[in-house]
Amino acid sequence: MNDSSPTNLTLGLTADQVLTTTRAVRRRLDLTRPVPRELIQEAVAIATQAPTGRNQQQWDFVFVDDPATKVEMANLWRAGLAHGSPDEHHGLPLPTRGSFASAEWGRIRGSLGHLIEHLHEVPVLMIPVVRVATRAELGTVHGQAHNWGSVLPATWSFMLAARERGLGTCWTIGHLAYEREMADLLGLPFDTTVQVALIPVAYTIGIDFKPAPRVDAKNFVHWNGW
């Protein structure tokens, strides 16, 4: 693909390939190639088909491609990482289920370090939000399940659709320690919207992503009880 490619050009992956090769892309985000808004809109159209509580689609995606705003967003995100954990892990806890070889975990930390340095250069930054009557809705398990169960499937569907269109994404939450400041920056009504993540969106450098190492699926299955 090149910059003149039609926006409806896709990679032709199967559903299983999209589901198993949509990776958290950090190092391989193309910082030099603009992402057409039309391509973003195509992926959003796919996301609207995700299941959502009471079929209300009470979520919104805020996309930012303005360079000055991205700089401020990236600064809040970095401050959030430092607020959470200033150590060399950049706020990432060590894995508690399964095991990573030290080289594998070092690679993840290294790729996060790359994103820390370059987040403001990513062509598009996306913040998914869920709309609530009041933030008190999230004070119960039912309220959380209803709201997260609406915005998260839509966001993941967007990320899958982005993959099929040659775009890379990565779920990050570092800025949420400064959610109010981010709301002020973007003009979000803080009392009636809740931010979920900050997701970089860019063309990927190469498209040859593969399934990642995972714990055997049998370890996640329970029949008729725990």
Helices and strands as residue ranges (DSSP letters): H 15-21, H 37-47, G 53-55, E 59-64, H 67-84, H 102-118, G 119-121, E 124-131, G 135-139, H 141-164, E 167-169, G 174-178, H 179-186, E 193-195, E 199-203, G 217-220
